[in-house]
Structures are given as C-alpha cells and as structure tokens.
C-alpha cells in the first residue's frame, strides 16, 4: 500500500509542484489549501489529487482537517509544511496584526500540523516531516522582519524535532528556496527582476518549483533515512551558510 503524503499550501506554486511530484512518485497525496476555491478545484480536476481546505494557523482546524484526510486516504506518513503568507512592511510601520498573521501561519502552522500527526508516526515507527523555509530565514530581508523571523524559527523547529524523532525512524528536514519562478515572483516587474534580483543569483536564473519538489521527493523516500535535522539550501548560489 502506498504511503500518504499531506502537503500544506499544496495547490499553488511550489506546493503544487510538490504535490504533483509526490503523486508521480507513487504516494497518495492530499493537498491542503486555505482560500482560493477556484484554483484548488481546478488543480484537483487537472491532477486528480484530493484537495482539503483549512487554515493552518488554527490548531483545531488542523486536527479536523487531518482527520478528514486520514479518513479518506489513510494514515499520513509524509508531511510537507509548505503553507506560508507574507505581510511585508518596514518594521517601524509593521502592525501587530501583520506580525501575528505571519507568525501564526508560517511558524505556529508547523506545530499545528505536525503535532496531531506526531503520535501516529511514532506508533508506526516511520515518518517524514519536510519544512519549506526560505533563504530569508537564513540571511534576513529588509521589509520582512516577520517573515524572516518565522522562517528562521522553522529551522530551529526542524533541528530540535529531528532529535526527538530519530529513534523512531522519523526524519525532520528543512528546505530553504531562494527566488523561485512562482506566480508571485513572476509578478515582479521584469526590469526589477533583470536589474536587481537576477544579478544576485550566480547561476543567472530563477529556480523552478519542480527543482524544490525533487528535493522533497528524495527526503520523503526510504533512501533519505540517514538525513535528519538538515537544512538544504536551493538558491542558485545566492547565499551560503
């Protein structure tokens, strides 16, 4: 029986590429989404991947949503914490709401999703938790104090939880993408991309969502059982840790 993978924010951008790649690799995939019903239903129709709607910033919503996924597909063995939002502002103009919304989704969302699944992974002595952080969680980014703090927190979450899961054959790893050619990045004016962003990337191009997805597929596999607590940078050489 194929294993079940759950991808948060799994119907658009990097998340969609991850969902599709895991499905092609033979996993039964559930793609979570928060708000865009039209895009989610189109994704489901196009790919055949089941979609489930809830907000990862709510612990109870995650508990209820995970229960629906497991009722439909079976126990979740692979969790990809990909859901994320931005509420960018310079710090002196940032509101408590902008801070709280980003922390609640991008950092607390990892707890809200992983905690309800952790006991089952321990009981079955198998699990893969893959957290999608960001280059800006490694180096920081002006105008993104909230986002950078949350994504840096994701890395601490990964390293600590990996130590708890190791004895139970549960790995916990993080991926830090750089600039990836998603709908959001493609919306940046071409002049800004060409003159300000691409010159920062030594390989001279944006990354593709499928390149992040291939890392996820590997980390989800049995072949990656000796890799845990790691952070994989995928940024075209833009930043080295």
Secondary structure, DSSP 8 states (H G I E B T S, - for coil): ---EEEETTTTSHHHHHHHHHHHHTT-EEEEEESS-HHHHHHHHHHH--EEEE--TT-HHHHHHHHHHHHHHH--EEEEEE---------GGG--HHHHHHHHHHHTHHHHHHHHHHHHHHHHHT-EEEEEE--HHHHH--TT-HHHHHHHHHHHHHHHHHHHHHGGGTEEEEEEEE-SB--HHHHTS-HHHIIIIIGGG-TTSS-B-HHHHHHHHHHHHSGGGTT--S-EEEESTTS---
